């Protein structure tokens, strides 16, 4: 297979950027998108040109590092898949493919296709954890939890923090990411003591990072590689509304008007 690639090249955040055209030939349909990028970089290196900088790690759809916008879609044309799970058989021979970085003010560009997503780390540090000592490992059946609740918590926990929701949203909102991280802890008994403090802190940090507001476009859900539902945003909003009615020191979630 042969492809024409239009790749965003930019030496740094302050340097001008542009789309540069390349051609790759004799690509197997079973080559993954990232492997195709590796082949292109080998060709560029052989010619003495700078290779294209892009992020990748596990290449198994787990780590969320492979942040590319392919033909205007975060992670590319394959539903509920990360870039590393896209194969060249998902394109037509001779296609022109445009490859760009995730674009958001809160994700400053580092170089070429790499952006700095440390804003997500700071949201997690603001409350995406359980700090209460739970003692020795309990018996799995000692705390009964409804199966539907468990499934819902696991759905939220499947978020890999890739940032596709931000890249897909016209407002560059991080609501889906934050909601998933808030919800998977807030649904389970272990997350209850800090439930309302958590949502206050994480939403506050999200806003401080400069992400846009949610306008219910639904693009985040459509392009999430794990298919996380925007229903979690509604759940987070309800928790945040209740948290605004609680005294900040009331960690148990009792209704104490301010």
C-alpha positions as CSV (number, residue, x, y, z in Angstrom):
1,X,0.0,0.0,0.0
2,X,1.1,3.6,-0.7
3,X,0.1,6.7,1.3
4,X,0.7,10.4,1.2
5,X,1.2,11.8,4.7
6,X,0.7,15.4,5.7
7,X,2.4,15.6,9.0
8,X,2.5,18.6,11.4
9,X,6.1,19.6,12.0
10,X,7.2,22.1,14.7
11,X,10.5,22.4,16.4
12,X,9.1,23.8,19.6
13,X,6.2,25.7,21.2
14,X,7.5,29.1,20.0
15,X,8.6,27.9,16.6
16,X,6.2,28.2,13.6
17,X,4.5,25.0,12.6
18,X,3.4,23.6,9.2
19,X,2.2,20.5,7.5
20,X,5.0,18.7,5.6
21,X,4.2,16.1,3.0
22,X,5.8,12.7,2.8
23,X,5.2,9.5,0.9
24,X,5.5,5.9,2.1
25,X,5.3,2.9,-0.2
26,X,5.2,-0.8,0.1
27,X,3.3,-0.7,3.4
28,X,1.7,-4.0,4.5
29,X,-2.1,-3.7,5.4
30,X,-1.2,-5.4,8.7
31,X,1.3,-2.7,9.6
32,X,0.0,-0.6,12.6
33,X,-0.2,3.1,12.2
34,X,2.7,3.7,14.7
35,X,4.8,1.1,12.8
36,X,4.1,3.0,9.6
37,X,5.4,6.1,11.4
38,X,8.5,4.2,12.5
39,X,9.1,3.2,8.8
40,X,8.8,6.8,7.8
41,X,11.2,7.9,10.5
42,X,13.7,5.3,9.4
43,X,13.5,6.7,5.9
44,X,14.0,10.2,7.1
45,X,17.0,9.2,9.3
46,X,18.6,7.4,6.4
47,X,18.3,10.7,4.4
48,X,19.9,12.7,7.2
49,X,16.6,14.5,8.1
50,X,15.1,14.9,11.6
51,X,12.6,12.1,12.5
52,X,9.1,13.0,13.4
53,X,8.7,13.3,17.2
54,X,5.6,11.4,18.5
55,X,4.6,9.7,21.7
56,X,4.1,6.0,22.2
57,X,4.8,3.4,24.9
58,X,2.8,0.1,25.3
59,X,1.3,0.0,21.8
60,X,-1.5,-2.1,23.2
61,X,-4.2,0.5,23.8
62,X,-3.4,0.6,27.5
63,X,-1.1,3.5,28.3
64,X,-2.8,6.3,26.4
65,X,0.5,7.8,25.1
66,X,-0.2,7.6,21.4
67,X,-1.8,11.0,21.0
68,X,-2.4,11.9,17.4
69,X,-5.2,13.5,15.4
70,X,-5.6,11.5,12.2
71,X,-7.7,13.1,9.5
72,X,-9.4,15.3,12.0
73,X,-10.2,12.5,14.5
74,X,-8.5,11.9,17.8
75,X,-6.8,8.5,17.5
76,X,-8.1,8.0,14.0
77,X,-11.0,6.4,12.2
78,X,-11.4,3.2,14.3
79,X,-14.1,3.4,17.0
80,X,-13.1,2.9,20.6
81,X,-9.4,2.4,19.7
82,X,-6.2,4.2,20.4
83,X,-3.8,5.2,17.6
84,X,-1.6,2.2,18.2
85,X,-4.6,-0.1,17.5
86,X,-5.2,1.4,14.1
87,X,-3.8,-0.5,11.2
88,X,-3.2,0.6,7.6
89,X,-5.9,-1.8,6.4
90,X,-8.3,0.7,7.9
91,X,-7.3,3.1,5.1
92,X,-7.6,2.9,1.3
93,X,-4.5,2.4,-0.9
94,X,-3.3,5.8,-2.1
95,X,-5.1,7.8,0.7
96,X,-3.8,11.2,1.8
97,X,-3.6,11.1,5.6
98,X,-3.2,14.3,7.7
99,X,-1.5,13.8,11.1
100,X,-1.7,16.5,13.7
101,X,-1.1,16.8,17.5
102,X,-3.8,17.1,20.1
103,X,-4.7,20.8,20.1
104,X,-5.7,22.5,23.4
105,X,-4.4,25.5,25.4
106,X,-3.9,23.2,28.4
107,X,-1.9,20.7,26.3
108,X,1.1,22.9,25.1
109,X,2.9,21.6,22.2
110,X,6.5,20.2,22.8
111,X,7.6,19.2,19.3
112,X,5.9,17.9,16.2
113,X,3.1,15.6,17.4
114,X,4.1,15.6,21.1
115,X,2.1,17.7,23.6
116,X,2.5,18.2,27.3
117,X,-0.4,16.5,29.1
118,X,0.9,17.0,32.6
119,X,-2.3,19.0,33.4
120,X,-4.0,15.6,33.7
121,X,-1.4,14.6,36.3
122,X,-2.1,17.7,38.4
123,X,-5.8,16.9,38.3
124,X,-5.1,13.4,39.6
125,X,-2.8,14.8,42.3
126,X,-5.6,17.1,43.4
127,X,-7.7,14.2,44.6
128,X,-7.7,11.1,42.3
129,X,-6.7,8.8,45.1
130,X,-7.8,7.3,48.4
131,X,-5.7,8.5,51.4
132,X,-7.7,6.8,54.2
133,X,-5.8,3.9,55.7
134,X,-8.0,0.8,55.1
135,X,-6.1,-1.6,57.3
136,X,-5.2,-5.2,56.3
137,X,-6.5,-6.6,53.1
138,X,-10.2,-7.3,53.6
139,X,-12.0,-10.4,52.4
140,X,-13.4,-9.6,48.9
141,X,-16.9,-10.5,50.0
142,X,-16.9,-8.5,53.3
143,X,-18.3,-5.4,51.7
144,X,-21.3,-6.2,49.5
145,X,-21.5,-4.0,46.4
146,X,-24.3,-4.2,43.8
147,X,-23.0,-5.8,40.6
148,X,-24.3,-2.9,38.5
149,X,-22.4,-0.4,40.7
150,X,-19.2,-2.5,40.3
151,X,-19.6,-2.6,36.5
152,X,-20.2,1.2,36.4
153,X,-17.1,1.8,38.5
154,X,-15.1,-0.4,36.2
155,X,-16.4,1.4,33.1
156,X,-15.1,4.7,34.6
157,X,-11.8,3.2,35.7
158,X,-11.1,2.1,32.1
159,X,-10.1,5.7,31.3
160,X,-6.4,5.6,30.1
161,X,-5.9,9.4,30.4
162,X,-5.0,9.8,26.8
163,X,-6.6,13.2,26.3
164,X,-8.7,12.3,23.2
165,X,-11.7,13.8,24.9
166,X,-9.9,17.1,25.2
167,X,-8.7,17.0,21.6
168,X,-12.2,16.1,20.3
169,X,-14.1,18.7,22.2
170,X,-14.6,22.0,20.4
171,X,-14.1,23.7,23.8
172,X,-11.1,21.5,24.8
173,X,-13.0,20.4,27.9
174,X,-11.5,17.8,30.3
175,X,-14.9,17.0,31.9
176,X,-15.0,13.4,30.6
177,X,-11.6,12.6,31.9
178,X,-12.2,14.3,35.3
179,X,-15.6,12.7,35.6
180,X,-14.3,9.3,35.0
181,X,-11.5,9.7,37.6
182,X,-14.0,11.2,40.1
183,X,-16.7,8.5,39.5
184,X,-14.7,5.3,39.7
185,X,-13.7,6.2,43.2
186,X,-16.9,7.9,44.2
187,X,-19.0,4.8,43.3
188,X,-17.2,2.4,45.6
189,X,-17.3,2.2,49.5
190,X,-13.5,2.9,49.7
191,X,-14.0,6.3,48.0
192,X,-16.8,7.6,50.2
193,X,-14.9,9.3,53.0
194,X,-13.3,11.8,50.6
195,X,-16.0,11.8,47.9
196,X,-17.1,15.4,48.1
197,X,-13.7,16.8,49.0
198,X,-12.3,14.9,46.0
199,X,-14.8,16.3,43.5
200,X,-14.2,19.9,44.7
201,X,-10.5,19.6,44.5
202,X,-10.3,17.9,41.1
203,X,-12.9,20.1,39.4
204,X,-11.1,23.2,40.9
205,X,-7.8,22.0,39.5
206,X,-9.3,21.2,36.1
207,X,-10.6,24.8,35.9
208,X,-7.2,26.2,37.1
209,X,-5.5,24.3,34.2
210,X,-7.5,26.3,31.7
211,X,-9.6,23.5,30.1
212,X,-12.8,24.7,28.4
213,X,-16.4,24.2,29.7
214,X,-18.5,21.3,28.7
215,X,-21.3,22.1,26.3
216,X,-22.7,18.6,25.8
217,X,-21.5,18.2,22.2
218,X,-20.7,14.5,22.9
219,X,-17.6,14.5,20.8
220,X,-15.6,13.3,23.8
221,X,-17.7,10.1,24.1
222,X,-17.6,9.5,20.4
223,X,-13.8,9.6,20.2
224,X,-12.9,8.1,23.6
225,X,-10.9,4.9,22.9
226,X,-12.6,3.2,25.8
227,X,-16.1,4.4,25.0
228,X,-16.6,6.1,28.4
229,X,-20.1,7.6,28.7
230,X,-20.8,11.3,29.1
231,X,-23.3,10.1,31.8
232,X,-20.3,10.2,34.2
233,X,-20.2,14.0,33.6
234,X,-23.7,14.3,34.9
235,X,-22.8,12.1,37.9
236,X,-19.8,14.4,38.7
237,X,-21.9,17.5,38.3
238,X,-24.4,16.2,40.8
239,X,-21.6,15.4,43.3
240,X,-20.1,18.8,42.7
241,X,-23.4,20.5,43.4
242,X,-23.9,18.6,46.6
243,X,-20.3,19.3,47.6
244,X,-21.0,23.0,47.2
245,X,-23.6,22.6,50.0
246,X,-21.2,20.9,52.4
247,X,-18.9,22.3,54.9
248,X,-15.3,21.9,53.5
249,X,-14.2,19.9,56.6
250,X,-17.2,17.5,56.5
251,X,-15.4,14.5,54.9
252,X,-18.3,12.1,55.5
253,X,-20.6,13.9,53.1
254,X,-23.3,14.9,55.7
255,X,-25.5,17.7,54.6
256,X,-24.1,20.6,56.6
257,X,-25.1,24.0,55.0
258,X,-22.3,26.5,54.8
